[in-house]
């Protein structure tokens, strides 16, 4: 294994430092100086595709007006190869990054062939990487989102039903979902609720959505926030987005919870960043993605969706 063009080995400062004993460090040393210039280094860097896909997907789904350079979307499209997209340079392609990228591109009217996900289909659910142990709820929710943008593609309807059924089976008795990629059930529940509400109209899926909405209503804190250990802006944003997208129209309980949640988000505006809740080799916080979720949840109180545009 050798550093890529950016100097990183597997998008990892730790792996790059371990490799650095080579007589010719090339760009690896420059990479380490760059990622370490502000102190402690991140567990992974750069994660450009991950950040761009999640940010664009979150904002587009919420209807936030977007104006973006054409080069950004062109680079995102170019990141999707025949095996899909990887989080960052030197990492293998995975179904999670691939599906969110495909979803974001479709929402921005720049779709790519969804068959790039075929290699991750196990016949029951989708794996994040071929041959992995276990399965990810949020990866499959994101796959459902991506497939749902291509309803006319051959075989998509049956696959959507299968994945939706798999997700329903993994709902906890209290109505939430949990996942290995995030410490908080609010993230997984948000991902699954929106995917099922948007792409799985069946009775079983709707019942699961109602149970998930009920769990969100029951766990809102007195100050209007949500959080596993204490209320956070990130988790509150996920709950607000989930209720806004999956709650039944006209439900007064949902409307009241949204008012309280958005009020709490406005009180947090500009304050401390919040805890690291995402799982990798250690806990981390993808700041741009969290900010996008908070922005989308706050904006969704204001108006109707506006199409994205390219200057």
C-alpha positions in Angstrom: 0.0 0.0 0.0 1.2 3.5 -0.9 -0.1 7.0 -0.4 -2.4 8.3 -3.1 -2.1 11.6 -4.8 -3.2 13.5 -1.7 -0.5 11.8 0.3 -2.8 9.7 2.5 -2.8 6.0 3.0 -6.4 4.9 3.3 -7.6 8.4 4.2 -6.0 7.7 7.6 -3.5 9.9 9.4 -2.6 6.9 11.6 -2.0 4.6 8.7 0.0 7.3 6.8 2.2 7.9 9.9 2.9 4.1 10.1 3.9 4.1 6.5 6.1 7.1 6.8 9.2 5.0 7.6 9.7 4.7 3.8 12.9 6.5 2.6 10.9 8.6 0.2 7.9 10.1 2.0 6.7 12.0 -1.0 3.4 13.8 -0.3 2.7 11.8 2.8 4.6 14.1 5.1 2.8 17.2 3.6 -0.5 15.4 4.2 0.3 14.8 7.9 1.4 18.4 8.4 -1.8 19.6 6.9 -4.2 17.4 8.9 -2.2 18.0 12.2 -1.9 21.8 11.9 -4.8 22.5 14.3 -3.8 19.9 16.9 -5.3 16.4 17.3 -5.8 14.7 14.0 -9.1 13.2 12.7 -9.6 9.5 12.4 -10.1 9.9 8.7 -9.3 12.7 6.2 -10.1 13.7 3.6 -13.7 12.6 3.5 -14.8 14.8 0.7 -17.3 12.5 -1.1 -18.9 11.6 2.3 -19.3 15.2 3.3 -20.6 16.5 -0.1 -23.1 13.6 -0.6 -24.6 13.9 2.9 -24.8 17.7 2.9 -26.4 17.9 -0.5 -28.8 15.1 0.2 -29.9 16.5 3.5 -30.5 20.0 2.2 -32.1 18.9 -1.0 -34.5 16.6 0.8 -35.6 19.4 3.1 -36.2 21.7 0.2 -33.6 24.2 1.1 -32.8 26.4 -1.9 -29.5 25.4 -3.4 -27.1 27.1 -5.7 -24.0 25.2 -6.4 -21.1 25.2 -8.8 -21.4 22.7 -11.7 -17.9 21.5 -10.8 -19.1 20.2 -7.4 -21.7 17.9 -9.0 -19.3 16.9 -11.8 -16.7 15.8 -9.2 -19.4 14.0 -7.2 -20.5 12.1 -10.3 -16.9 11.3 -11.2 -16.4 9.8 -7.7 -19.0 7.0 -8.6 -17.2 4.2 -10.4 -18.5 0.9 -11.5 -18.1 -0.4 -8.0 -19.7 2.7 -6.4 -18.2 5.5 -4.4 -15.7 5.6 -1.5 -15.8 8.0 1.5 -12.3 9.2 0.6 -9.2 8.5 -1.4 -7.5 5.1 -0.7 -10.7 3.6 0.8 -12.8 0.9 -0.9 -16.2 1.8 -2.4 -19.1 1.1 -0.1 -22.9 0.9 -0.4 -23.6 3.6 2.1 -21.5 6.3 0.4 -22.7 5.0 -3.0 -26.4 5.2 -2.1 -26.2 8.6 -0.5 -24.3 9.9 -3.5 -26.8 8.5 -6.0 -29.6 9.9 -4.0 -28.1 13.4 -3.8 -27.4 13.4 -7.5 -30.9 12.3 -8.4 -32.4 15.0 -6.2 -30.2 17.5 -8.0 -31.4 16.2 -11.4 -28.0 14.7 -12.2 -28.8 11.0 -11.8 -26.5 8.0 -12.4 -27.4 4.4 -13.0 -28.6 2.9 -9.8 -27.3 -0.6 -10.8 -24.0 0.4 -9.2 -25.6 -0.9 -6.0 -26.1 -4.4 -7.4 -22.8 -5.8 -6.1 -23.9 -5.0 -2.5 -27.2 -6.9 -2.7 -27.1 -10.1 -0.5 -30.5 -11.2 -1.6 -32.1 -10.2 1.7 -30.5 -6.8 2.4 -27.6 -4.7 1.2 -24.1 -5.0 2.8 -22.0 -2.0 3.3 -19.0 -4.0 2.0 -19.1 -7.4 0.3 -18.2 -10.1 2.8 -18.8 -8.0 6.0 -20.0 -9.4 9.3 -23.4 -7.9 10.4 -25.5 -5.4 8.6 -26.2 -1.7 8.8 -29.7 -0.3 9.2 -28.7 3.2 8.0 -26.9 1.8 4.9 -30.1 0.0 3.9 -32.2 3.0 4.6 -29.9 5.0 2.2 -30.1 2.2 -0.4 -33.9 2.5 -0.2 -33.6 6.2 -0.8 -31.4 5.7 -3.8 -33.6 3.0 -5.3 -36.7 5.0 -4.7 -35.4 7.7 -7.0 -35.4 5.2 -9.9 -38.9 3.5 -9.7 -38.9 2.6 -13.4 -35.5 0.8 -13.3 -35.9 -3.0 -13.9 -36.3 -4.9 -10.6 -36.3 -1.8 -8.4 -39.9 -2.2 -7.2 -39.3 -5.7 -5.8 -36.0 -4.7 -4.2 -37.6 -1.7 -2.6 -40.3 -3.9 -1.0 -37.7 -6.4 0.2 -35.4 -3.8 1.8 -38.4 -2.0 3.3 -39.5 -5.3 4.9 -36.0 -5.9 6.2 -35.9 -2.5 7.8 -39.4 -3.0 9.4 -38.2 -6.3 11.0 -35.3 -4.4 12.7 -37.4 -1.9 14.5 -37.0 -2.0 18.3 -40.1 -2.7 20.4 -40.3 0.9 21.5 -40.4 2.2 17.9 -36.8 3.3 17.4 -34.0 2.0 15.2 -30.3 1.8 16.2 -27.2 1.3 14.1 -23.4 0.7 14.4 -22.4 4.0 12.7 -23.9 6.4 15.2 -24.1 6.5 19.0 -27.6 7.9 18.9 -30.7 6.1 17.9 -32.1 9.4 16.6 -29.8 9.3 13.6 -30.8 5.8 12.6 -34.5 6.4 13.3 -34.4 9.6 11.2 -32.8 7.7 8.3 -35.3 4.8 8.3 -38.4 6.9 8.9 -37.8 9.2 6.0 -36.9 6.3 3.7 -40.0 4.3 4.6 -42.3 7.3 4.5 -41.0 8.3 1.0 -40.7 4.9 -0.7 -42.6 2.2 1.2 -46.4 2.8 1.0 -47.5 -0.6 2.4 -49.4 -1.0 5.6 -46.6 -2.7 7.5 -44.2 0.1 6.6 -46.7 2.8 7.6 -47.4 1.1 10.9 -43.6 1.0 11.6 -43.4 4.7 10.7 -46.2 5.5 13.1 -44.4 3.6 15.9 -41.2 5.5 15.1 -43.0 8.8 15.2 -44.6 7.8 18.5 -41.1 7.1 20.0 -39.9 10.5 18.9 -42.9 12.2 20.4 -42.5 10.3 23.7 -38.8 11.1 24.1 -38.8 14.8 23.4 -37.4 16.6 26.4 -39.1 19.4 28.4 -36.9 22.0 26.7 -38.0 20.9 23.3 -34.8 19.0 22.5 -33.9 15.4 21.8 -30.8 13.4 22.8 -29.5 10.1 24.1 -27.7 11.5 27.1 -28.7 15.1 27.0 -30.3 17.3 24.4 -28.1 18.2 21.4 -28.6 20.3 18.3 -27.6 17.4 16.1 -30.1 14.9 17.6 -32.8 17.5 17.8 -32.3 18.2 14.1 -32.7 14.6 13.2 -35.9 14.3 15.2 -37.4 17.5 13.7 -36.6 16.3 10.1 -38.0 12.9 10.8 -41.3 14.3 12.3 -41.6 16.8 9.5 -41.1 14.2 6.8 -42.8 11.2 8.3 -45.5 12.5 10.7 -49.1 12.3 9.5 -50.4 15.6 8.1 -52.7 17.3 10.6 -51.4 15.5 13.6 -51.5 18.2 16.3 -49.0 16.3 18.5 -46.4 16.3 15.7 -47.1 20.0 15.0 -46.6 21.0 18.6 -43.4 18.9 18.9 -42.0 20.6 15.8 -42.6 24.0 17.2 -40.8 23.2 20.4 -38.0 21.5 18.6 -37.4 24.3 16.2 -37.5 26.8 19.0 -34.8 24.9 20.8 -32.7 24.8 17.7 -33.0 28.6 17.4 -31.8 29.0 21.0 -28.7 26.9 20.2 -27.9 28.9 17.1 -24.2 29.8 17.0 -23.3 28.0 20.3 -20.9 25.2 21.0 -20.6 22.5 18.4 -21.8 19.5 20.5 -20.5 16.0 21.2 -18.9 13.6 18.8 -21.5 10.9 18.2 -20.4 9.1 15.0 -18.5 5.8 15.2 -15.3 5.0 13.4 -12.0 4.0 15.0 -13.1 6.5 17.7 -15.9 8.9 18.1 -15.9 11.8 15.6 -18.2 14.6 14.5 -18.5 15.4 10.7 -19.1 19.1 11.3 -20.4 20.0 7.9 -23.0 17.2 7.9 -24.2 18.1 11.4 -24.5 21.8 10.4 -26.5 20.8 7.3 -28.9 18.8 9.4 -29.4 21.7 11.8 -29.9 24.1 8.9 -32.4 21.9 7.1 -34.4 21.3 10.3 -34.5 25.0 11.1 -35.3 26.0 7.5 -38.1 23.6 7.0 -40.3 25.8 9.1 -40.1 28.6 6.6 -41.6 27.7 3.2 -41.9 25.5 0.2 -39.3 23.6 -1.6 -37.2 25.4 -4.2 -35.4 23.6 -7.0 -31.6 23.4 -6.9 -29.8 25.5 -9.5 -26.4 25.6 -11.0 -24.8 29.0 -11.7 
